[in-house]
Amino acid sequence: MGALTFSVRPMRHEDLRGVAELEAGVFTDWGRVHRHDTEPLPERTGEELEYAASFDPDGNLVAIVEEGALAGFIFARTWGRVGWFGTFGVPTQLQGFGIGTALLSRCIAYLRGRADTIGLETMPESGANIALYCREGFRMLPPTIVVELPLVRLSERFEGAEALLWSEADRGSRRRLIGRMAAITGGHLKGLDLRREVQALEERGLGETVLAIGRDRRLAGFALLRIAPYRERSADGRAYIHALAVRSGPGDEEILEDLLRGIWVVGKRRGFTRVVGGVQGRYARAVDLLFERGFRGVRTAVTMAAEDSLPEVFEPSDAINLGRWAG
């Protein structure tokens, strides 16, 4: 195989259309080989790509060959001091030239300067990718479990309920709430902070944040609900729990119930029929609680973390936390 000249640079807004086409092509090919899919994967929406690219722009990268054509891409994200890289792809015909390794190494270097924990998700069928990540110093964690719940299963419990929403909070309340969010997530994994996601979802009109108040009248939990589709032509009735966190301690199951009530209210208002989310395997108690409430497992994803991440990421936790290192 001959040499191929390419360069890696930060992703630009004008790259996003090409990234959408490339990503859909890469994962259509992957799906045909590994899952025998027959339909092409729709492209990610422009709104979704702009949202993903708005975080950590210096860590979102593209590879360009000599002729100026797009040859690969990778997205980075930091949630406070927790970083991860999400969608990552190189066309089949350009694999083997070192493009993927170059993108990955530069993205990891970016994250190392900003995060104490660095993670990723990949598909369990992707043996070559898993081997690549192991060579880059990542260790396996318990798998992430993707779960789904038909909202009709909550109707009897929650009929007539109301929701407490970030979008309806006044400015003073928001100042108090936003600080508590970081305290809640930081109690699950040191440095984990989702406040940028809360604000960006609202600003871009892509989602809603459901709130739950404890008996002490302080924020005790919140859930980020994606209400805009990820991909074109994907109006399938699903809303996505982008992240969910409950303050650890007595009464946390009651707070989870409050958040599910709010999710049901938003889902009903918006005409959704199902809600989907992901739970990292270290939060095994959270998985059990969701199954008890009618969720079912849909699939799993391999989850890995850099071996020099905070030790607690490799340990089990009783916290109620949903969220994926994917996107």
Protein Blocks (a to p, Z undefined) as FASTA:
>chain_A
ZZdddddddddfklmmmmmmmmmmmmmmmmmmmnopabdcddddfklmmmmmmgokllpc
cdddfkopafbdcddddehjaccdddddddfklgonlmmmmmmmmmmmmmmmmpfbdcdd
ddfklmmlmmmmmmnopacddddddddddfklmmmmmgoiacddfklpcfklmmmmmmmm
mmmmmmmoghiacklmmmmmmmnopaccdddddfkopafbdcdddfbdfbghiagopacd
fbacddedehklmmmmmmmmmmmmmmmmnopabdcddddfklmmlmmmmmmnopacfbdc
dddddfkbcfklmpccfbdcedddeZZ
